[in-house]
Amino acid sequence: MGDNTVIVVQARMSSSRLPGKVMMPILGKSLLYRMIERLQMIRHKAKIVIATSEEQTDDIIEQEARQIGVPCFRGSLNNLLDRHYQAAKKYHANTVLKIPSDCPLIDPQVIDQALDFYFAHPGQFDYVSNLHPATFPDGNDVEIMTMECLEKTWKEASRQLELEHTTPYIWENPDKFSIANVVWDSGKDYSMSHRFTIDYQADYDFISRVFEELYPQKPEFSCEEILNLLEQKPEVYEINAQYAGVNWYRNHLDDLKTVSAEQTKVTFN
């Protein structure tokens, strides 16, 4: 049995800060559509599955998945670990990727780089990510795990934050799993200074502008090309700069032993 790689993209309409963000329009298509389009540009062979909840409000996500032409799995609303596991199981994954649905600017080459590393070390790692610690601009989040690793996590994890965020149980327990991290080969760390993810209206404005500037000339624009744009047009960088470094860790610093306050902005205007 060859390797069956499944990318699970968790998406739902009920986002606390920006409800319905995955369906917001980017150049005439939904943000989710643009996101999946980026994932389809990777070199590696992988099946993409959108995992949403069974809530009626998420029927629109299932319809959108149909429009895009990718399968949709429906599961638990708040237990995202269970939803992730069940989706991976249904599609017979050996290797599972977690790519969040709020990263429509993710660079396909960054995903390939993480997969290259993972496949270059067969059987060596249960979990490979580019987030522990992160070095790429926020919004290039790639987490790769074996199905065995995901299943063990699904069986053993119990804390609310582990169920809600799918993978903390893995990287919080380096004694139980063999873990590797891929760093940005530029030698830079822009994880706290550059924000390519969506959680606020300003993020949406930023992402829309980047697509407007780069997509028409080159749909597969890279992370480097976004950074070049921001250097040429600093006003684009400023659109959501106030939120750079803000992530979910800030609410859980007491609960996470492998994440420090340096990895999140705790207060912002």
C-alpha positions as protocol buffer text, in pm:
chain_id: "A"
residue {
  index: 1
  type: MET
  ca { x: 0 y: 0 z: 0 }
}
residue {
  index: 2
  type: GLY
  ca { x: 156 y: 327 z: -110 }
}
residue {
  index: 3
  type: ASP
  ca { x: 143 y: 643 z: 87 }
}
residue {
  index: 4
  type: ASN
  ca { x: -196 y: 807 z: 91 }
}
residue {
  index: 5
  type: THR
  ca { x: -158 y: 1171 z: 187 }
}
residue {
  index: 6
  type: VAL
  ca { x: -469 y: 1358 z: 292 }
}
residue {
  index: 7
  type: ILE
  ca { x: -481 y: 1733 z: 357 }
}
residue {
  index: 8
  type: VAL
  ca { x: -761 y: 1817 z: 599 }
}
residue {
  index: 9
  type: VAL
  ca { x: -879 y: 2178 z: 591 }
}
residue {
  index: 10
  type: GLN
  ca { x: -1106 y: 2260 z: 885 }
}
residue {
  index: 11
  type: ALA
  ca { x: -1359 y: 2528 z: 794 }
}
residue {
  index: 12
  type: ARG
  ca { x: -1675 y: 2656 z: 957 }
}
residue {
  index: 13
  type: MET
  ca { x: -1897 y: 2963 z: 939 }
}
residue {
  index: 14
  type: SER
  ca { x: -1908 y: 3031 z: 1313 }
}
residue {
  index: 15
  type: SER
  ca { x: -1581 y: 3214 z: 1369 }
}
residue {
  index: 16
  type: SER
  ca { x: -1589 y: 3422 z: 1687 }
}
residue {
  index: 17
  type: ARG
  ca { x: -1419 y: 3734 z: 1553 }
}
residue {
  index: 18
  type: LEU
  ca { x: -1506 y: 3730 z: 1185 }
}
residue {
  index: 19
  type: PRO
  ca { x: -1809 y: 3506 z: 1121 }
}
residue {
  index: 20
  type: GLY
  ca { x: -1827 y: 3356 z: 773 }
}
residue {
  index: 21
  type: LYS
  ca { x: -1469 y: 3460 z: 692 }
}
residue {
  index: 22
  type: VAL
  ca { x: -1404 y: 3153 z: 475 }
}
residue {
  index: 23
  type: MET
  ca { x: -1685 y: 3259 z: 241 }
}
residue {
  index: 24
  type: MET
  ca { x: -1572 y: 3622 z: 204 }
}
residue {
  index: 25
  type: PRO
  ca { x: -1499 y: 3710 z: -160 }
}
residue {
  index: 26
  type: ILE
  ca { x: -1147 y: 3731 z: -304 }
}
residue {
  index: 27
  type: LEU
  ca { x: -1139 y: 3827 z: -674 }
}
residue {
  index: 28
  type: GLY
  ca { x: -1489 y: 3690 z: -731 }
}
residue {
  index: 29
  type: LYS
  ca { x: -1442 y: 3356 z: -551 }
}
residue {
  index: 30
  type: SER
  ca { x: -1466 y: 3261 z: -185 }
}
residue {
  index: 31
  type: LEU
  ca { x: -1163 y: 3282 z: 40 }
}
residue {
  index: 32
  type: LEU
  ca { x: -1197 y: 2904 z: 88 }
}
residue {
  index: 33
  type: TYR
  ca { x: -1190 y: 2855 z: -291 }
}
residue {
  index: 34
  type: ARG
  ca { x: -870 y: 3064 z: -318 }
}
residue {
  index: 35
  type: MET
  ca { x: -718 y: 2870 z: -30 }
}
residue {
  index: 36
  type: ILE
  ca { x: -793 y: 2529 z: -187 }
}
residue {
  index: 37
  type: GLU
  ca { x: -662 y: 2660 z: -521 }
}
residue {
  index: 38
  type: ARG
  ca { x: -327 y: 2729 z: -349 }
}
residue {
  index: 39
  type: LEU
  ca { x: -321 y: 2379 z: -197 }
}
residue {
  index: 40
  type: GLN
  ca { x: -384 y: 2224 z: -539 }
}
residue {
  index: 41
  type: MET
  ca { x: -62 y: 2385 z: -662 }
}
residue {
  index: 42
  type: ILE
  ca { x: 165 y: 2162 z: -453 }
}
residue {
  index: 43
  type: ARG
  ca { x: 400 y: 1917 z: -628 }
}
residue {
  index: 44
  type: HIS
  ca { x: 321 y: 1627 z: -396 }
}
residue {
  index: 45
  type: LYS
  ca { x: 24 y: 1405 z: -460 }
}
residue {
  index: 46
  type: ALA
  ca { x: -241 y: 1458 z: -192 }
}
residue {
  index: 47
  type: LYS
  ca { x: -616 y: 1437 z: -149 }
}
residue {
  index: 48
  type: ILE
  ca { x: -773 y: 1757 z: -14 }
}
residue {
  index: 49
  type: VAL
  ca { x: -1074 y: 1725 z: 216 }
}
residue {
  index: 50
  type: ILE
  ca { x: -1272 y: 2012 z: 366 }
}
residue {
  index: 51
  type: ALA
  ca { x: -1384 y: 1915 z: 716 }
}
residue {
  index: 52
  type: THR
  ca { x: -1676 y: 2114 z: 851 }
}
residue {
  index: 53
  type: SER
  ca { x: -1935 y: 2067 z: 1124 }
}
residue {
  index: 54
  type: GLU
  ca { x: -2279 y: 1906 z: 1115 }
}
residue {
  index: 55
  type: GLU
  ca { x: -2438 y: 2242 z: 1202 }
}
residue {
  index: 56
  type: GLN
  ca { x: -2693 y: 2371 z: 952 }
}
residue {
  index: 57
  type: THR
  ca { x: -2498 y: 2697 z: 920 }
}
residue {
  index: 58
  type: ASP
  ca { x: -2218 y: 2491 z: 762 }
}
residue {
  index: 59
  type: ASP
  ca { x: -2435 y: 2356 z: 477 }
}
residue {
  index: 60
  type: ILE
  ca { x: -2290 y: 2644 z: 273 }
}
residue {
  index: 61
  type: ILE
  ca { x: -1939 y: 2504 z: 327 }
}
residue {
  index: 62
  type: GLU
  ca { x: -2050 y: 2167 z: 192 }
}
residue {
  index: 63
  type: GLN
  ca { x: -2205 y: 2341 z: -112 }
}
residue {
  index: 64
  type: GLU
  ca { x: -1882 y: 2535 z: -165 }
}
residue {
  index: 65
  type: ALA
  ca { x: -1675 y: 2215 z: -146 }
}
residue {
  index: 66
  type: ARG
  ca { x: -1898 y: 2074 z: -421 }
}
residue {
  index: 67
  type: GLN
  ca { x: -1839 y: 2386 z: -631 }
}
residue {
  index: 68
  type: ILE
  ca { x: -1463 y: 2358 z: -582 }
}
residue {
  index: 69
  type: GLY
  ca { x: -1477 y: 1986 z: -655 }
}
residue {
  index: 70
  type: VAL
  ca { x: -1326 y: 1852 z: -334 }
}
residue {
  index: 71
  type: PRO
  ca { x: -1486 y: 1616 z: -81 }
}
residue {
  index: 72
  type: CYS
  ca { x: -1647 y: 1751 z: 233 }
}
residue {
  index: 73
  type: PHE
  ca { x: -1650 y: 1567 z: 565 }
}
residue {
  index: 74
  type: ARG
  ca { x: -1894 y: 1674 z: 836 }
}
residue {
  index: 75
  type: GLY
  ca { x: -1829 y: 1609 z: 1202 }
}
residue {
  index: 76
  type: SER
  ca { x: -1815 y: 1760 z: 1550 }
}
residue {
  index: 77
  type: LEU
  ca { x: -1848 y: 2139 z: 1579 }
}
residue {
  index: 78
  type: ASN
  ca { x: -1610 y: 2194 z: 1872 }
}
residue {
  index: 79
  type: ASN
  ca { x: -1405 y: 1875 z: 1891 }
}
residue {
  index: 80
  type: LEU
  ca { x: -1182 y: 1949 z: 1594 }
}
residue {
  index: 81
  type: LEU
  ca { x: -944 y: 1668 z: 1685 }
}
residue {
  index: 82
  type: ASP
  ca { x: -1227 y: 1418 z: 1640 }
}
residue {
  index: 83
  type: ARG
  ca { x: -1336 y: 1587 z: 1316 }
}
residue {
  index: 84
  type: HIS
  ca { x: -978 y: 1575 z: 1185 }
}
residue {
  index: 85
  type: TYR
  ca { x: -931 y: 1210 z: 1282 }
}
residue {
  index: 86
  type: GLN
  ca { x: -1263 y: 1093 z: 1139 }
}
residue {
  index: 87
  type: ALA
  ca { x: -1201 y: 1278 z: 810 }
}
residue {
  index: 88
  type: ALA
  ca { x: -852 y: 1126 z: 776 }
}
residue {
  index: 89
  type: LYS
  ca { x: -987 y: 781 z: 861 }
}
residue {
  index: 90
  type: LYS
  ca { x: -1272 y: 805 z: 609 }
}
residue {
  index: 91
  type: TYR
  ca { x: -1025 y: 882 z: 330 }
}
residue {
  index: 92
  type: HIS
  ca { x: -779 y: 610 z: 439 }
}
residue {
  index: 93
  type: ALA
  ca { x: -487 y: 844 z: 509 }
}
residue {
  index: 94
  type: ASN
  ca { x: -143 y: 717 z: 609 }
}
residue {
  index: 95
  type: THR
  ca { x: -8 y: 1071 z: 619 }
}
residue {
  index: 96
  type: VAL
  ca { x: -231 y: 1355 z: 736 }
}
residue {
  index: 97
  type: LEU
  ca { x: -174 y: 1726 z: 690 }
}
residue {
  index: 98
  type: LYS
  ca { x: -343 y: 1993 z: 893 }
}
residue {
  index: 99
  type: ILE
  ca { x: -371 y: 2320 z: 704 }
}
residue {
  index: 100
  type: PRO
  ca { x: -599 y: 2581 z: 863 }
}
residue {
  index: 101
  type: SER
  ca { x: -872 y: 2737 z: 647 }
}
residue {
  index: 102
  type: ASP
  ca { x: -766 y: 3088 z: 745 }
}
residue {
  index: 103
  type: CYS
  ca { x: -440 y: 3077 z: 545 }
}
residue {
  index: 104
  type: PRO
  ca { x: -539 y: 3174 z: 188 }
}
residue {
  index: 105
  type: LEU
  ca { x: -190 y: 3314 z: 120 }
}
residue {
  index: 106
  type: ILE
  ca { x: -12 y: 2991 z: 211 }
}
residue {
  index: 107
  type: ASP
  ca { x: 281 y: 2926 z: -21 }
}
residue {
  index: 108
  type: PRO
  ca { x: 249 y: 2585 z: -196 }
}
residue {
  index: 109
  type: GLN
  ca { x: 632 y: 2564 z: -197 }
}
residue {
  index: 110
  type: VAL
  ca { x: 634 y: 2587 z: 183 }
}
residue {
  index: 111
  type: ILE
  ca { x: 400 y: 2288 z: 202 }
}
residue {
  index: 112
  type: ASP
  ca { x: 621 y: 2097 z: -44 }
}
residue {
  index: 113
  type: GLN
  ca { x: 930 y: 2183 z: 158 }
}
residue {
  index: 114
  type: ALA
  ca { x: 777 y: 2031 z: 472 }
}
residue {
  index: 115
  type: LEU
  ca { x: 660 y: 1723 z: 279 }
}
residue {
  index: 116
  type: ASP
  ca { x: 1004 y: 1683 z: 117 }
}
residue {
  index: 117
  type: PHE
  ca { x: 1159 y: 1673 z: 463 }
}
residue {
  index: 118
  type: TYR
  ca { x: 898 y: 1431 z: 597 }
}
residue {
  index: 119
  type: PHE
  ca { x: 935 y: 1188 z: 303 }
}
residue {
  index: 120
  type: ALA
  ca { x: 1316 y: 1216 z: 307 }
}
residue {
  index: 121
  type: HIS
  ca { x: 1309 y: 1060 z: 658 }
}
residue {
  index: 122
  type: PRO
  ca { x: 1070 y: 766 z: 616 }
}
residue {
  index: 123
  type: GLY
  ca { x: 944 y: 625 z: 942 }
}
residue {
  index: 124
  type: GLN
  ca { x: 1157 y: 864 z: 1144 }
}
residue {
  index: 125
  type: PHE
  ca { x: 903 y: 1121 z: 1254 }
}
residue {
  index: 126
  type: ASP
  ca { x: 549 y: 1103 z: 1385 }
}
residue {
  index: 127
  type: TYR
  ca { x: 498 y: 1475 z: 1341 }
}
residue {
  index: 128
  type: VAL
  ca { x: 668 y: 1740 z: 1128 }
}
residue {
  index: 129
  type: SER
  ca { x: 562 y: 2104 z: 1128 }
}
residue {
  index: 130
  type: ASN
  ca { x: 699 y: 2449 z: 1056 }
}
residue {
  index: 131
  type: LEU
  ca { x: 542 y: 2595 z: 1370 }
}
residue {
  index: 132
  type: HIS
  ca { x: 748 y: 2478 z: 1667 }
}
residue {
  index: 133
  type: PRO
  ca { x: 906 y: 2723 z: 1657 }
}
residue {
  index: 134
  type: ALA
  ca { x: 755 y: 2916 z: 1367 }
}
residue {
  index: 135
  type: THR
  ca { x: 980 y: 3119 z: 1135 }
}
residue {
  index: 136
  type: PHE
  ca { x: 769 y: 3176 z: 822 }
}
residue {
  index: 137
  type: PRO
  ca { x: 525 y: 3467 z: 803 }
}
residue {
  index: 138
  type: ASP
  ca { x: 213 y: 3371 z: 1001 }
}
residue {
  index: 139
  type: GLY
  ca { x: -31 y: 3198 z: 765 }
}
residue {
  index: 140
  type: ASN
  ca { x: 213 y: 2942 z: 619 }
}
residue {
  index: 141
  type: ASP
  ca { x: 113 y: 2679 z: 875 }
}
residue {
  index: 142
  type: VAL
  ca { x: 193 y: 2320 z: 781 }
}
residue {
  index: 143
  type: GLU
  ca { x: 153 y: 2026 z: 1017 }
}
residue {
  index: 144
  type: ILE
  ca { x: 218 y: 1671 z: 897 }
}
residue {
  index: 145
  type: MET
  ca { x: 151 y: 1362 z: 1104 }
}
residue {
  index: 146
  type: THR
  ca { x: 130 y: 987 z: 1058 }
}
residue {
  index: 147
  type: MET
  ca { x: -214 y: 831 z: 1092 }
}
residue {
  index: 148
  type: GLU
  ca { x: -82 y: 637 z: 1393 }
}
residue {
  index: 149
  type: CYS
  ca { x: 21 y: 962 z: 1559 }
}
residue {
  index: 150
  type: LEU
  ca { x: -320 y: 1117 z: 1493 }
}
residue {
  index: 151
  type: GLU
  ca { x: -497 y: 808 z: 1624 }
}
residue {
  index: 152
  type: LYS
  ca { x: -289 y: 799 z: 1943 }
}
residue {
  index: 153
  type: THR
  ca { x: -364 y: 1169 z: 1995 }
}
residue {
  index: 154
  type: TRP
  ca { x: -735 y: 1111 z: 1931 }
}
residue {
  index: 155
  type: LYS
  ca { x: -738 y: 833 z: 2192 }
}
residue {
  index: 156
  type: GLU
  ca { x: -533 y: 1011 z: 2458 }
}
residue {
  index: 157
  type: ALA
  ca { x: -595 y: 1386 z: 2434 }
}
residue {
  index: 158
  type: SER
  ca { x: -858 y: 1517 z: 2672 }
}
residue {
  index: 159
  type: ARG
  ca { x: -800 y: 1886 z: 2750 }
}
residue {
  index: 160
  type: GLN
  ca { x: -1034 y: 2131 z: 2581 }
}
residue {
  index: 161
  type: LEU
  ca { x: -753 y: 2315 z: 2401 }
}
residue {
  index: 162
  type: GLU
  ca { x: -618 y: 1982 z: 2267 }
}
residue {
  index: 163
  type: LEU
  ca { x: -957 y: 1893 z: 2121 }
}
residue {
  index: 164
  type: GLU
  ca { x: -1019 y: 2241 z: 1986 }
}
residue {
  index: 165
  type: HIS
  ca { x: -677 y: 2292 z: 1826 }
}
residue {
  index: 166
  type: THR
  ca { x: -621 y: 1931 z: 1710 }
}
residue {
  index: 167
  type: THR
  ca { x: -244 y: 1899 z: 1753 }
}
residue {
  index: 168
  type: PRO
  ca { x: -125 y: 2055 z: 2085 }
}
residue {
  index: 169
  type: TYR
  ca { x: -125 y: 1712 z: 2252 }
}
residue {
  index: 170
  type: ILE
  ca { x: 142 y: 1606 z: 2003 }
}
residue {
  index: 171
  type: TRP
  ca { x: 384 y: 1895 z: 2033 }
}
residue {
  index: 172
  type: GLU
  ca { x: 322 y: 1931 z: 2405 }
}
residue {
  index: 173
  type: ASN
  ca { x: 438 y: 1569 z: 2456 }
}
residue {
  index: 174
  type: PRO
  ca { x: 777 y: 1536 z: 2284 }
}
residue {
  index: 175
  type: ASP
  ca { x: 848 y: 1231 z: 2501 }
}
residue {
  index: 176
  type: LYS
  ca { x: 557 y: 1043 z: 2338 }
}
residue {
  index: 177
  type: PHE
  ca { x: 619 y: 1139 z: 1976 }
}
residue {
  index: 178
  type: SER
  ca { x: 915 y: 1181 z: 1746 }
}
residue {
  index: 179
  type: ILE
  ca { x: 892 y: 1545 z: 1632 }
}
residue {
  index: 180
  type: ALA
  ca { x: 1077 y: 1756 z: 1376 }
}
residue {
  index: 181
  type: ASN
  ca { x: 1051 y: 2120 z: 1275 }
}
residue {
  index: 182
  type: VAL
  ca { x: 1121 y: 2277 z: 937 }
}
residue {
  index: 183
  type: VAL
  ca { x: 1259 y: 2632 z: 939 }
}
residue {
  index: 184
  type: TRP
  ca { x: 1252 y: 2896 z: 671 }
}
residue {
  index: 185
  type: ASP
  ca { x: 1569 y: 2857 z: 465 }
}
residue {
  index: 186
  type: SER
  ca { x: 1604 y: 3236 z: 433 }
}
residue {
  index: 187
  type: GLY
  ca { x: 1739 y: 3231 z: 788 }
}
residue {
  index: 188
  type: LYS
  ca { x: 1480 y: 3495 z: 880 }
}
residue {
  index: 189
  type: ASP
  ca { x: 1202 y: 3477 z: 1135 }
}
residue {
  index: 190
  type: TYR
  ca { x: 894 y: 3673 z: 1027 }
}
residue {
  index: 191
  type: SER
  ca { x: 647 y: 3475 z: 1235 }
}
residue {
  index: 192
  type: MET
  ca { x: 577 y: 3766 z: 1469 }
}
residue {
  index: 193
  type: SER
  ca { x: 621 y: 4054 z: 1226 }
}
residue {
  index: 194
  type: HIS
  ca { x: 424 y: 3942 z: 919 }
}
residue {
  index: 195
  type: ARG
  ca { x: 65 y: 3825 z: 923 }
}
residue {
  index: 196
  type: PHE
  ca { x: -85 y: 3648 z: 620 }
}
residue {
  index: 197
  type: THR
  ca { x: -376 y: 3486 z: 805 }
}
residue {
  index: 198
  type: ILE
  ca { x: -735 y: 3600 z: 860 }
}
residue {
  index: 199
  type: ASP
  ca { x: -911 y: 3669 z: 1189 }
}
residue {
  index: 200
  type: TYR
  ca { x: -1001 y: 4038 z: 1164 }
}
residue {
  index: 201
  type: GLN
  ca { x: -1153 y: 4267 z: 900 }
}
residue {
  index: 202
  type: ALA
  ca { x: -810 y: 4429 z: 850 }
}
residue {
  index: 203
  type: ASP
  ca { x: -668 y: 4084 z: 764 }
}
residue {
  index: 204
  type: TYR
  ca { x: -934 y: 4040 z: 498 }
}
residue {
  index: 205
  type: ASP
  ca { x: -852 y: 4382 z: 354 }
}
residue {
  index: 206
  type: PHE
  ca { x: -482 y: 4289 z: 350 }
}
residue {
  index: 207
  type: ILE
  ca { x: -536 y: 3948 z: 185 }
}
residue {
  index: 208
  type: SER
  ca { x: -771 y: 4095 z: -78 }
}
residue {
  index: 209
  type: ARG
  ca { x: -516 y: 4360 z: -164 }
}
residue {
  index: 210
  type: VAL
  ca { x: -234 y: 4106 z: -198 }
}
residue {
  index: 211
  type: PHE
  ca { x: -445 y: 3894 z: -434 }
}
residue {
  index: 212
  type: GLU
  ca { x: -541 y: 4202 z: -638 }
}
residue {
  index: 213
  type: GLU
  ca { x: -176 y: 4302 z: -670 }
}
residue {
  index: 214
  type: LEU
  ca { x: -23 y: 3961 z: -748 }
}
residue {
  index: 215
  type: TYR
  ca { x: -279 y: 3705 z: -865 }
}
residue {
  index: 216
  type: PRO
  ca { x: -366 y: 3848 z: -1211 }
}
residue {
  index: 217
  type: GLN
  ca { x: -1 y: 3825 z: -1325 }
}
residue {
  index: 218
  type: LYS
  ca { x: 82 y: 3499 z: -1146 }
}
residue {
  index: 219
  type: PRO
  ca { x: -182 y: 3291 z: -965 }
}
residue {
  index: 220
  type: GLU
  ca { x: 86 y: 3080 z: -793 }
}
residue {
  index: 221
  type: PHE
  ca { x: 265 y: 3381 z: -638 }
}
residue {
  index: 222
  type: SER
  ca { x: 508 y: 3285 z: -361 }
}
residue {
  index: 223
  type: CYS
  ca { x: 580 y: 3402 z: -10 }
}
residue {
  index: 224
  type: GLU
  ca { x: 888 y: 3586 z: -145 }
}
residue {
  index: 225
  type: GLU
  ca { x: 670 y: 3771 z: -396 }
}
residue {
  index: 226
  type: ILE
  ca { x: 432 y: 3882 z: -121 }
}
residue {
  index: 227
  type: LEU
  ca { x: 730 y: 4009 z: 82 }
}
residue {
  index: 228
  type: ASN
  ca { x: 864 y: 4196 z: -223 }
}
residue {
  index: 229
  type: LEU
  ca { x: 524 y: 4358 z: -269 }
}
residue {
  index: 230
  type: LEU
  ca { x: 522 y: 4469 z: 96 }
}
residue {
  index: 231
  type: GLU
  ca { x: 866 y: 4625 z: 54 }
}
residue {
  index: 232
  type: GLN
  ca { x: 759 y: 4811 z: -259 }
}
residue {
  index: 233
  type: LYS
  ca { x: 423 y: 4913 z: -109 }
}
residue {
  index: 234
  type: PRO
  ca { x: 461 y: 4946 z: 268 }
}
residue {
  index: 235
  type: GLU
  ca { x: 103 y: 5076 z: 285 }
}
residue {
  index: 236
  type: VAL
  ca { x: -14 y: 4720 z: 210 }
}
residue {
  index: 237
  type: TYR
  ca { x: 189 y: 4584 z: 503 }
}
residue {
  index: 238
  type: GLU
  ca { x: 34 y: 4851 z: 729 }
}
residue {
  index: 239
  type: ILE
  ca { x: -324 y: 4736 z: 659 }
}
residue {
  index: 240
  type: ASN
  ca { x: -313 y: 4463 z: 927 }
}
residue {
  index: 241
  type: ALA
  ca { x: 28 y: 4528 z: 1089 }
}
residue {
  index: 242
  type: GLN
  ca { x: -137 y: 4602 z: 1427 }
}
residue {
  index: 243
  type: TYR
  ca { x: -233 y: 4233 z: 1453 }
}
residue {
  index: 244
  type: ALA
  ca { x: 108 y: 4089 z: 1359 }
}
residue {
  index: 245
  type: GLY
  ca { x: 207 y: 3830 z: 1619 }
}
residue {
  index: 246
  type: VAL
  ca { x: -145 y: 3789 z: 1756 }
}
residue {
  index: 247
  type: ASN
  ca { x: -247 y: 3422 z: 1774 }
}
residue {
  index: 248
  type: TRP
  ca { x: -448 y: 3181 z: 1988 }
}
residue {
  index: 249
  type: TYR
  ca { x: -150 y: 3102 z: 2214 }
}
residue {
  index: 250
  type: ARG
  ca { x: -202 y: 3429 z: 2400 }
}
residue {
  index: 251
  type: ASN
  ca { x: -509 y: 3289 z: 2579 }
}
residue {
  index: 252
  type: HIS
  ca { x: -339 y: 2964 z: 2680 }
}
residue {
  index: 253
  type: LEU
  ca { x: 11 y: 3054 z: 2800 }
}
residue {
  index: 254
  type: ASP
  ca { x: -63 y: 2899 z: 3140 }
}
residue {
  index: 255
  type: ASP
  ca { x: -175 y: 2572 z: 2981 }
}
residue {
  index: 256
  type: LEU
  ca { x: 101 y: 2526 z: 2723 }
}
residue {
  index: 257
  type: LYS
  ca { x: 442 y: 2413 z: 2842 }
}
residue {
  index: 258
  type: THR
  ca { x: 620 y: 2429 z: 2504 }
}
residue {
  index: 259
  type: VAL
  ca { x: 504 y: 2779 z: 2404 }
}
residue {
  index: 260
  type: SER
  ca { x: 644 y: 3096 z: 2555 }
}
residue {
  index: 261
  type: ALA
  ca { x: 506 y: 3450 z: 2569 }
}
residue {
  index: 262
  type: GLU
  ca { x: 764 y: 3544 z: 2302 }
}
residue {
  index: 263
  type: GLN
  ca { x: 561 y: 3342 z: 2050 }
}
residue {
  index: 264
  type: THR
  ca { x: 250 y: 3554 z: 2074 }
}
residue {
  index: 265
  type: LYS
  ca { x: 153 y: 3916 z: 2117 }
}
residue {
  index: 266
  type: VAL
  ca { x: -52 y: 3926 z: 2437 }
}
residue {
  index: 267
  type: THR
  ca { x: -182 y: 4282 z: 2417 }
}
residue {
  index: 268
  type: PHE
  ca { x: -255 y: 4496 z: 2113 }
}
residue {
  index: 269
  type: ASN
  ca { x: -458 y: 4803 z: 2030 }
}
